[in-house]
Amino acid sequence: MKQSNPLLQHVQAFFQEYLSAHRGLSANTTLAYRDALKLFLLFVVQHTGKSTVKLTLDDLNSDLVLEFLKDLETRRGNSTLTRNLRLAALRTFFTYLSSQDPLRAGQYQRIVTIPLKRTTQRLIGYLAVDEVKAILSTIDRTRVAGARDYVLLTVLYNTGARVQEVCSLRVGAVRLDSPALVTISGKGRKTRSVPLWAETACLLRDYLTERGRIDQPQAQVFLNARGKPLGRFGVRHIIHKRVAAATQRCPSLKGRKIGPHTFRHATAMHLLQAGVDLTVIKSWLGHVHLSTTHAYIEIDLEMKRKALSACCPISEAQSLRSLIEKNKDVIHWLESL
């Protein structure tokens, strides 16, 4: 009888049971783990001369992991950050293997203890209020694509949502009646509710009504030109296109790398500059650790001198201060629903 492959069994269990069922990780995080392990196993195949079906657990050792990490930076030209992300995924996999294969626990532990490389912290790039205005003002809202793009970028700026969170947004997650809010499904399948400005709610209502989706809770909010859900690359393309069109009116945008996360950083920075408490911003953005939110403090020494209007809607609407004050007490907020 042909002997089964223990490596394959462990890999399948890691993805099908451990990551999804036990850890509850999102599909995107699972794909990142898959890519890291796939690259590593292909590297092992290349260095051992074995085929993938011939690989065994004994072939997976710390020396090969170190060589793999070196190859990422040298031959593949990956950044230190990417190298660290690949290593983090491998460490999770080998930590899992330690619990499933105790006979090789020492072998796996040597991999788990490989340290992450120190990286120089990059300055967070964000948009000033005038830059957000310039980008939005160049959009022709009379065109179908323009109307969608205007609403999309406004939602990104209002909510500070991650690109995948916006791509996955469904009509049923948007409450347009007062108090308007959007329920965002974030990392680790955690959800958070973010208040919407009156202008954003009005834009969304008109946009969904005109497209006949306002009464379809399972429908995606943002679609591409083919009527399919808008993807991450589609959102990036839209932002690049709109930023390029705004550079003549706003020269400070020229030559900058601006993507969906730049809008997220802008939301955080404008809240911070308005004097909003870090714990509120943490909940607004869906950060797991306060230390992540704290990083924004270090990039703008003038935050306490900025006016609250820095994070107001592009046109006249209620101030963010009143919105925060109204919703900071969870009990009062729940009672207002």
C-alpha positions as CSV (number, residue, x, y, z in Angstrom):
1,M,0.0,0.0,0.0
2,K,1.4,3.4,-0.9
3,Q,2.5,5.5,2.1
4,S,0.9,8.9,2.4
5,N,2.9,12.0,2.4
6,P,3.1,13.5,6.0
7,L,4.3,16.9,4.7
8,L,1.3,17.2,2.4
9,Q,-1.1,16.2,5.2
10,H,0.4,18.8,7.6
11,V,0.2,21.5,5.0
12,Q,-3.4,20.7,4.2
13,A,-4.3,20.7,7.9
14,F,-2.5,23.9,8.5
15,F,-4.5,25.8,5.9
16,Q,-7.9,24.0,6.1
17,E,-8.1,23.6,9.8
18,Y,-5.6,25.7,11.8
19,L,-5.7,29.0,9.9
20,S,-9.3,29.0,8.9
21,A,-11.1,27.2,11.7
22,H,-8.9,27.7,14.7
23,R,-7.3,31.1,14.0
24,G,-10.2,32.6,11.9
25,L,-7.8,34.4,9.6
26,S,-9.1,36.3,6.6
27,A,-8.9,35.0,3.1
28,N,-6.2,37.6,2.2
29,T,-4.0,36.7,5.2
30,T,-4.4,33.0,4.3
31,L,-3.2,33.7,0.8
32,A,-0.2,35.6,2.1
33,Y,0.7,32.5,4.2
34,R,0.2,30.3,1.1
35,D,2.5,32.4,-1.1
36,A,5.2,32.4,1.6
37,L,5.1,28.6,2.0
38,K,4.9,28.0,-1.7
39,L,8.0,30.1,-2.4
40,F,9.9,28.4,0.3
41,L,9.0,24.8,-0.8
42,L,9.9,25.7,-4.4
43,F,13.2,27.0,-3.1
44,V,13.8,23.7,-1.2
45,V,13.0,21.7,-4.3
46,Q,15.6,23.7,-6.2
47,H,18.3,23.2,-3.6
48,T,17.7,19.6,-2.8
49,G,17.1,18.4,-6.4
50,K,14.0,16.6,-5.2
51,S,10.6,16.8,-6.7
52,T,7.8,18.3,-4.5
53,V,6.2,14.8,-4.0
54,K,9.6,13.5,-2.7
55,L,10.1,16.3,-0.1
56,T,9.9,15.2,3.5
57,L,9.7,17.0,6.8
58,D,13.4,16.3,7.4
59,D,14.2,18.5,4.4
60,L,12.8,21.6,6.1
61,N,15.6,22.9,8.3
62,S,16.8,26.3,9.6
63,D,19.8,26.4,7.2
64,L,17.5,26.3,4.2
65,V,15.2,28.9,5.7
66,L,18.1,31.2,6.1
67,E,19.2,30.6,2.6
68,F,15.7,31.2,1.4
69,L,15.5,34.6,3.2
70,K,18.8,35.6,1.7
71,D,17.6,34.7,-1.8
72,L,14.5,36.8,-1.3
73,E,16.6,39.9,-0.8
74,T,19.3,39.2,-3.3
75,R,18.0,37.4,-6.3
76,R,14.3,38.4,-6.0
77,G,15.1,41.9,-4.8
78,N,12.5,41.9,-2.0
79,S,12.6,44.6,0.7
80,T,13.4,43.8,4.3
81,L,9.8,44.3,5.1
82,T,8.7,41.6,2.6
83,R,11.5,39.3,3.9
84,N,10.1,39.7,7.4
85,L,6.5,39.0,6.3
86,R,7.6,35.8,4.6
87,L,9.5,34.8,7.7
88,A,6.6,35.5,10.0
89,A,4.4,33.2,7.9
90,L,7.0,30.5,8.0
91,R,7.4,30.8,11.8
92,T,3.6,30.4,12.2
93,F,3.7,27.2,10.0
94,F,6.7,25.7,11.9
95,T,5.1,26.6,15.3
96,Y,2.1,24.6,14.2
97,L,4.3,21.7,13.0
98,S,5.9,21.6,16.5
99,S,2.6,20.8,18.0
100,Q,1.8,18.1,15.4
101,D,5.3,16.5,15.1
102,P,7.0,16.6,18.5
103,L,9.8,14.3,17.3
104,R,11.2,17.1,15.2
105,A,10.3,19.9,17.6
106,G,13.9,20.9,18.0
107,Q,14.4,21.2,14.3
108,Y,11.3,23.4,14.0
109,Q,12.2,25.5,17.0
110,R,15.5,26.6,15.4
111,I,13.4,28.0,12.5
112,V,10.9,29.7,14.8
113,T,13.7,31.5,16.6
114,I,15.2,33.1,13.4
115,P,14.9,36.8,14.2
116,L,13.2,39.4,12.0
117,K,15.6,41.9,10.5
118,R,15.5,45.5,11.8
119,T,14.1,48.0,9.3
120,T,14.2,51.7,9.2
121,Q,10.8,53.1,9.9
122,R,9.5,54.9,6.8
123,L,7.7,58.2,7.3
124,I,4.0,57.7,6.8
125,G,2.7,59.5,3.7
126,Y,-0.7,61.1,3.9
127,L,-2.7,63.7,2.1
128,A,-3.3,67.2,3.3
129,V,-6.9,68.5,3.2
130,D,-6.2,70.7,0.2
131,E,-4.8,67.7,-1.6
132,V,-7.9,65.6,-1.0
133,K,-10.0,68.5,-2.2
134,A,-7.9,68.8,-5.3
135,I,-8.3,65.1,-6.2
136,L,-12.0,65.1,-5.7
137,S,-12.6,68.4,-7.5
138,T,-11.1,67.1,-10.8
139,I,-13.5,64.2,-11.0
140,D,-16.3,64.7,-13.5
141,R,-19.3,63.5,-11.5
142,T,-21.7,63.6,-14.6
143,R,-20.0,60.5,-16.0
144,V,-20.8,57.1,-14.6
145,A,-17.2,56.2,-13.7
146,G,-16.7,59.7,-12.2
147,A,-19.7,59.4,-10.0
148,R,-18.5,56.1,-8.7
149,D,-15.0,57.3,-8.1
150,Y,-16.1,60.4,-6.2
151,V,-18.2,58.3,-3.8
152,L,-15.4,55.7,-3.5
153,L,-12.7,58.2,-2.6
154,T,-15.1,60.1,-0.2
155,V,-15.9,56.8,1.6
156,L,-12.2,56.0,1.8
157,Y,-11.5,59.3,3.4
158,N,-14.5,59.3,5.7
159,T,-13.9,55.8,7.0
160,G,-10.2,55.3,6.8
161,A,-11.0,51.8,5.6
162,R,-8.4,49.4,4.1
163,V,-8.7,48.8,0.4
164,Q,-10.0,45.3,0.8
165,E,-12.6,46.4,3.4
166,V,-14.0,48.9,0.8
167,C,-13.9,46.3,-2.0
168,S,-15.9,43.8,0.2
169,L,-18.4,46.4,1.3
170,R,-22.0,45.4,0.8
171,V,-25.1,47.5,0.7
172,G,-26.5,45.9,3.8
173,A,-23.5,47.1,5.8
174,V,-24.4,50.7,5.1
175,R,-27.0,52.5,7.3
176,L,-28.1,55.7,5.6
177,D,-30.8,56.8,8.2
178,S,-29.6,58.9,11.1
179,P,-27.2,58.1,12.7
180,A,-25.6,57.1,9.4
181,L,-22.9,54.6,9.7
182,V,-21.1,51.8,7.9
183,T,-20.2,48.4,9.4
184,I,-16.8,47.4,8.2
185,S,-15.5,43.8,8.2
186,G,-11.7,44.1,8.9
187,K,-8.8,41.9,9.6
188,G,-9.4,38.7,11.5
189,R,-13.1,38.9,10.5
190,K,-13.6,41.6,13.2
191,T,-16.2,44.2,12.5
192,R,-16.4,47.9,13.5
193,S,-19.0,50.6,13.0
194,V,-17.8,53.9,11.6
195,P,-20.0,57.0,11.6
196,L,-20.7,58.6,8.2
197,W,-20.8,62.3,7.5
198,A,-24.1,63.6,6.3
199,E,-22.5,64.4,2.9
200,T,-21.1,60.8,2.6
201,A,-24.5,59.3,3.5
202,C,-26.2,61.5,0.9
203,L,-23.7,60.6,-1.8
204,L,-24.1,56.9,-1.1
205,R,-27.9,57.1,-1.1
206,D,-27.9,58.8,-4.5
207,Y,-25.3,56.5,-5.9
208,L,-27.0,53.3,-4.8
209,T,-30.5,54.6,-5.8
210,E,-29.3,55.5,-9.3
211,R,-27.8,52.1,-9.8
212,G,-30.9,50.2,-8.5
213,R,-29.0,48.5,-5.6
214,I,-30.2,50.4,-2.6
215,D,-32.7,47.6,-1.8
216,Q,-30.2,44.8,-2.4
217,P,-28.4,44.2,0.9
218,Q,-26.1,41.5,-0.5
219,A,-25.0,43.6,-3.5
220,Q,-21.5,45.0,-3.6
221,V,-21.4,48.8,-3.2
222,F,-18.6,49.4,-5.7
223,L,-18.5,47.7,-9.1
224,N,-16.2,47.9,-12.0
225,A,-17.1,48.8,-15.6
226,R,-18.1,45.1,-16.3
227,G,-20.5,45.1,-13.4
228,K,-18.2,42.9,-11.2
229,P,-17.1,43.7,-7.7
230,L,-14.3,46.3,-7.8
231,G,-11.0,44.8,-6.7
232,R,-7.9,46.1,-4.9
233,F,-6.0,46.7,-8.1
234,G,-9.0,48.5,-9.6
235,V,-9.1,50.9,-6.6
236,R,-5.4,51.6,-7.0
237,H,-5.8,52.3,-10.7
238,I,-8.6,54.7,-10.0
239,I,-6.6,56.6,-7.4
240,H,-3.5,56.8,-9.6
241,K,-5.7,58.1,-12.5
242,R,-7.4,60.7,-10.3
243,V,-4.2,61.8,-8.6
244,A,-2.5,62.2,-12.0
245,A,-5.4,64.4,-13.2
246,A,-5.1,66.6,-10.1
247,T,-1.3,67.2,-10.2
248,Q,-1.7,70.3,-12.4
249,R,-4.0,71.9,-10.0
250,C,-2.1,70.7,-7.0
251,P,1.7,70.4,-7.7
252,S,2.4,68.9,-4.3
253,L,0.9,65.6,-5.6
254,K,3.4,65.3,-8.4
255,G,5.8,62.4,-8.1
256,R,4.3,61.0,-5.0
257,K,3.3,57.3,-4.5
258,I,-0.3,57.6,-3.5
259,G,-2.6,54.6,-3.0
260,P,-5.6,53.5,-0.9
261,H,-3.6,53.4,2.3
262,T,-2.6,57.1,1.8
263,F,-6.3,58.0,2.2
264,R,-6.3,55.8,5.4
265,H,-3.3,57.6,6.7
266,A,-4.9,61.0,5.9
267,T,-8.0,60.1,7.9
268,A,-5.9,59.1,10.9
269,M,-3.6,62.1,10.7
270,H,-6.5,64.6,10.4
271,L,-8.3,63.0,13.3
272,L,-5.1,63.2,15.3
273,Q,-4.4,66.8,14.3
274,A,-7.9,67.6,15.4
275,G,-7.1,66.5,18.9
276,V,-9.1,63.3,18.8
277,D,-8.1,60.7,21.4
278,L,-5.8,57.9,20.2
279,T,-8.2,55.2,21.5
280,V,-11.0,56.6,19.4
281,I,-8.8,56.7,16.3
282,K,-7.7,53.1,17.1
283,S,-11.4,52.0,17.0
284,W,-12.1,54.1,13.9
285,L,-9.3,52.5,11.9
286,G,-9.7,49.0,13.4
287,H,-6.2,48.7,14.8
288,V,-5.5,45.8,17.0
289,H,-2.8,47.5,19.1
290,L,-2.7,51.1,20.3
291,S,1.0,51.1,19.4
292,T,0.1,51.0,15.7
293,T,-2.1,54.1,16.1
294,H,0.6,55.8,18.2
295,A,2.9,55.9,15.2
296,Y,0.9,58.7,13.7
297,I,2.0,61.0,16.6
298,E,5.6,60.9,15.4
299,I,4.9,62.3,11.9
300,D,3.4,65.6,12.6
301,L,4.7,67.9,15.3
302,E,1.9,70.5,14.6
303,M,-1.0,68.2,15.3
304,K,-2.2,70.2,18.4
305,R,-2.3,73.4,16.3
306,K,-4.5,72.0,13.6
307,A,-8.1,72.9,13.4
308,L,-10.8,70.2,13.7
309,S,-12.0,71.2,10.3
310,A,-9.0,69.4,8.9
311,C,-11.0,66.2,8.8
312,C,-14.4,67.6,7.9
313,P,-16.2,66.6,4.7
314,I,-15.1,68.3,1.5
315,S,-18.2,70.4,1.4
316,E,-20.2,72.0,4.3
317,A,-21.4,69.4,6.8
318,Q,-21.4,68.7,10.5
319,S,-18.0,69.0,12.2
320,L,-16.1,65.9,13.1
321,R,-15.9,67.2,16.7
322,S,-19.6,67.0,17.2
323,L,-19.6,63.5,15.5
324,I,-16.9,62.3,17.9
325,E,-18.5,63.8,21.0
326,K,-21.9,62.3,20.0
327,N,-20.5,58.8,19.5
328,K,-17.7,58.5,22.1
329,D,-19.9,57.0,24.7
330,V,-20.9,53.6,23.6
331,I,-24.1,53.4,25.6
332,H,-25.3,56.8,24.3
333,W,-24.4,55.7,20.8
334,L,-26.3,52.5,21.1
335,E,-29.3,54.3,22.5
336,S,-29.3,56.6,19.5
337,L,-29.7,53.7,17.0
